[in-house]
Amino acid sequence: MISRITQATTDRLVASDPGLVRLRLGFSAVLSIIVAVLAILPFHQPLTVILVAAIAAMTSAFTVNDETPGQQAVTLVLGLVLGAASLTAASVGSAVPPLDSVVFVLLIFVAVYAQRFGSRGIALGSLSFFLFFFAMFLQTHLKQVPALLLALTIGIAANAVVRFVLLRRHTDAEFLRIRRAFRARLAAVVRAAEDHLAVGGSERTRKRLRRTNARMHESVLLIEDTAPEVIGADSVNRLRRRAIEVELAVQWLTITVQRTCAEDLDEDVRDDLIARMRRFRSLIERDPRELPLISETEEFSKMLVEGSRIDEHAAPGDGVRRALAELALADVRAQRVAEHDVSDAVDDPEDPDEEKSSAFAYDNQTRSAIQAVVGGGLAVLGGELVSSQRWYWAVLTVFVVFIGSSTAGATFVKGVRRLGGTLIGIVGGLVLTLLVSGSVPATLALILVCVFGMVYMARVSQVIMAFFITSMLGLLYSLLGTFSIEVLWIRVAETAVGAAAGVLAAVVIVPVRTRAVMLDDVSALLEELDEFVEKAAGLLSGAENVSVIEKSRDLDRAVDKVRTTIEPLTHPVNLSSRRDYGWHVLTTVETIAFRARHVAARSQAGLLLNEADRLLLYTGRIRENIAVLRKAIGDPGGSGHGTLIRDDGTPVADRIDDPRARSVLTSLGHLDETVIALGRAFGVEATDPEPSGKPKAS
């Protein structure tokens, strides 16, 4: 019993943090602080200077996230230069009160605008902003600048030591941990399918199925991102293909289980299916390195044989049995590629096509930076009314709600989360401060716990992150001897002012509506889809040899962008009828990505060489539908966009003997149906084709 509970808890922890990336970042931040404090103690500096060293170590630990160690080293050096300028400006500004607020607000623009330069821009902007903020929080002055620069150097150097020496990233071990997380998440999906089948289907278990599938998709993407550093470029595309096959097999299992729940099943059949899924889950290895042993078990072989014998006249429950067999086979193939087994190699060329953001452009990121400046100005004015000494809390809130937000809706949601986390953090800070009762060692230990929690939860929950930040600040006030309930409530008031200022600026100043950005993102997704269909047609017809795996992942990234943009519409704080609309759009584009992955996993060069003309006719109609939908989305209020053409009922898959070719073409048909379903969300009608049944080629 205890071992099962321990195993389940371990699986949950591993699955929640694939590769233990967040755990490593959390320990890195804490260890960086410890090293920085120990390094600066021999200089006998005051507490404020020591805290600057700790803050520099902490912020550089969780903001610098470049891909390679060399890039990280460059960012740390640049962070040292910009951080020195930020600390100096804050210390000079403290002597001239209006100057500090002006520089702080201008710094918001720079930090938000820097997001266009990727991870390095975000890191440098955030590092500069937080150092300026903490300099005001600690009330540094001009005479302390030399000591502050020493503390900054020690802090960043401490993080470099931790990053490159003490907690150096080991890609082999990280890749293995990510694969273990994949095993745990795969088991979670199967467990959710068991529960869904056991209760005959319910809304709760359906949501759980969707959530576990989404988490497994995240794990698959992490495997693909880490794989090039571990198994080499030659095997990466094979692993991507196999990973997509596993993901498709998992999604097909969940779909089949849901369909089976709609049928009248005997209790014996239902119990048998649940037992089979439970047995399959027990065969999912916790350690992927054990796979060659487990995959040769008698139960595993029996599962594959039974699945292959199921024909078109299947008995009740056979769909689930076959789906389990396909999942087992796909999983084994993926794990063998991950273990450097190239016996089933299929070459797939790389087709890189990276786009770089322009350094100067008037787009949504520029508008967000302008809104942040205006919001920061309003926060200064409102914050001064609440407290003339702690107005910078309001400006900090403006910065936080605008980082990573490109629409008014996203800013509103982040503001609500920030305020909610701060309110909860007030209670946490008060309780923790009372617990330590003035003990400096205990206070320091709890501060480190809060730092770890803040970094660990930053990518998971903004509410929990804000809770740890507010609790940490309460402990810092206690350490500085300025703690009081009044100070914490001022913190809440300033946060509310900052959130209101940010939302007001986002709504009034060159507003960027969530729906407008969503339309742009969906249009970009359809552009990726059009290119995917074109490349897939070229590959299948033998006209060209391209990587449709890469194209399907480009489509996945476009769907992730839509998911992020559309969140304000689907968030619980949105009580309007647009929630159902948002969910419909999101579900449909996710289905498009699923169908595209199915095509990518099955496509091989020249698979339909003998049917190239019919294939191009078929895919031409799909591309015409995509073009019609893109035109309608680009001009929502216009007319005369045309109509979407449905399949004429005689798909090109007819009279094709090769089951692989039929599977690909059937998936293309499903993809077309999903495009038509997406058209309904934007008011685009669909009609039947001409009586001849021959769609026009594009």
Residue, then its C-alpha position, 0 to 999 in steps of 0.5 A: m500500500i505504502s509503495r503504491i502511494t509512494q509510486a503514485t506520488t513520484d509519478r505525479l511529481v515527475a509528470s508535473d515537472p518534465g525533466l525536473v526543469r523547474l526543480r533545477l531552476g528553483f534549487s539554482a536560485v536558492l543555491s545562487i543566493i547562498v553562494a552570493v551571501l557567503a561570498i560577500l560576507p567577508f567584505h562586511q557590508p551592510l544588510t541592504v548591500i548583501l540583499v542586493a547580491a542575493i537579489a542579483a543572484m536570484t533574478s539572474a537564476f530564473t530570468v536567463n534561459d538561453e539555449t546554450p551555455g555560451q549564450q547564457a554567459v553572454t547574457l549574464v555579462l550583458g546583465l551585469v552591465l545593464g544591472a549596474a546602470s539600473l542600480t546607479a540610476a535608481s540610487v541617483g534618482s532617490a536623491v531627486p524624487p521626481l527623477d526616480s519615478v520618471v526613469f522607472v516608468l521609462l524602464i517599463f517601456v524598455a523592458v516590455y519592448a525588449q520581449r521582441f528580442g526573445s529570451r535574451g531581451i526578456a532576461l535583460g529587461s526583467l533583470s534591469f527592472f527588478l534591480f531598479f525596483f529592489a534598489m528603491f525597496l531597499q532605499t539605496h543612495l548614491k554613496q552606496v553605488p560602489a558597494l552595490l556594484l560589488a554586490l551585483t558582480i558577486g551575485i551574478a558571478a555566484n549564479a554563473v558558478v552555480r549554473f556552469v559548475l555546481l548545478r551544471r545541466h547534464t542533457d543526457a540525464e535531463f533527457l532521461r528524466i523527460r522520458r520518465a515524465f513521458r511514461a508517467r503522463l502516458a500512464a495518467v492518460v490511460r488511467a483517465a481513460e479507465d475512469h471514464l470507461a468505468v463510470g460510462g462517461s461523465e463531464r468530469t472524466r472527459k475534462r480529465l482526459r483532455r487535461t492529461n492529453a494536453r500534459m502529455h503533448e507538452s512532454v512530447l514537445l519537451i522530448e523533441d526540444t531536448a533530443p538534438e542535444v542527446i541523440g544527435a541530428d541524424s536520429v531527431n527526425r525519426l524520434r519526432r515521427r515516433a513521438i507523433e505516432v505515440e501522441l496520435a495513438v494516445q488521442w485515438l485511444t481516448i476518442t475510442v474510449q469515449r465512443t465506446c462509452a456511448e455504446d451499450l456494453d455488457e458489464d463483463v466487456r466493460d470490466d475486461l476493457i478496464a482490466r486490459m487498460r490497467r494491465f497495459r498501464s502496469l507494463i509502462e516502465r517507470d525507467p525507460r532503460e528497462l524497455p527491452l525487457i518489458s516489451e518482450t513479456e508474454e502479455f505485451s506480445k499477446m496484446l499486439v497479436e490480439g489487436s492485429r486480428i481485429d477486422e472490420h466486423a469487430a465485436p463490442g469493445d474491440g475498438v479499445r482493444r485495437a487502440l491499446a495494441e496500436l499504442a503499445l506498438a507506437d510506444v515501443r518504436a518511439q522508445r527504441v529510437a530514443e535508445h539509439d536503435v535505428s533499425d526502423a529508420v526513415d529519413d526525413p530532411e530538415d527544413p528550417d525556416e526561422e523568422k526573426s522579429s524586427a528591432f523596430a516595428y509598430d506592432n502589438q508588442t510596441r503597443s503593449a510597451i506604450q500601454a505599459v508606460v501610460g499604465g506606469g504613469l497612472a500607477v505612480l500617480g495612484g500609488e503616491l495617493v496611497s503611500s508616498q514612500r511605497w508607490y513603486w509597488a503599483v509600478l511593479t504590478v503594471f510591469v508584471v501584468f504587461i510582461g507576456s501580455s499582448t491584449a487587454g483581456a490578457t492584461f485583465v486576467k493577469g491583473v486579477r491573478r496578481l491581486g488574488g495572489t497578493l491577498i493570499g500572500i498577505v495572510g502567508g506573510l503574516v503567519l510566517t512572520l509570526l512563526v519566526s518571531g524575530s529569529v534571523p536564521a529562521t527568517l532567512a530559511l523561510i525566505l529561501v523557501c519562498v524564493f524556491g516556491m516563487v521560481y518553481m511555480a512561476r510557469v505554473s500559476q501566477v496566483i501561487m507565484a504572487f503568494f510566495i513573492t508577497s510572503m517573501l517581502g513580508l519576511l524581508y520587511s521583518l528582517l529589515g525591522t520595518f514589518s507591520i500589518e499596515v505595510l502589508w495592506i499598503r502592498v495590497a492597495e498598491t497592487a490593486v492600483g497597479a492592476a487597475a492602471g494597467v487594465l485602464a491603459a490596456v483598454v483605453i490607449v491604442p487597445v489591442r482586443t483579444r478577438a482581433v489578436m485571435l483572428d490574426d493568430v488563427s489566420a497565421l495558423l491557417e497559413e501554416l496549415d496551407e503550407f503543411v497541406e502543400k508540402a504533404a501533397g508534394l511529399l506524397s506525390g513524389a514531387e519533393n522531399v520535405s519534412v512534414i514532421e517539422k511543418s506539423r510542429d510549426l502548426d502545433r506552435a501556432v495552435d499554442k499561440v492561439r491557446t495563449t491568446i484565447e485564454p481571456l475568453t475562456h477564463p472563469v473571470n469572463l462571464s460573457s457568452r464569448r466563453d463558449y465561442g472561445w472554447h469552440v474555436l480552441t477545440t477546433v484548432e486543436t483538432i486541426a493540429f491533431r489531424a495534421r499530426h496524423v497525416a505527418a506521421r503516416s506520410q512517406a515520399g512517393l506514397l501516392l506517386n501513382e495517384a498524384d493527379r487525384l491527390l493534387l485535386y483533392t488537396g487543391r480543394i482543401r487549400e481552396n477552403i483554407a483560402v476562403l476561410r483566411k479571407a473571411i477572417g481577414d475581413p470579418g465584416g465584409s461579404g463575398h468571401g465565398t463558401l467552403i466546399r464539402d467533400d462530395g462523398t467519394p473521397v480519393a481514398d477509394r480504390i486504393d489498396d495500400p492501407r497506409a495511403r488510405s489512412v493518410l487520405t482519410s486523415l486529409g478528409h478529416l482535416d478538411e472537415t475540421v476546417i469547415a467546422l472552424g468556418r462555422a465559428f466565423g460565419v462562413e457557410a459550407t455548400d455541397p460540391e458541383p454534381s460532377g464531384k470534381p473539385k477545382a484544383s488551386 
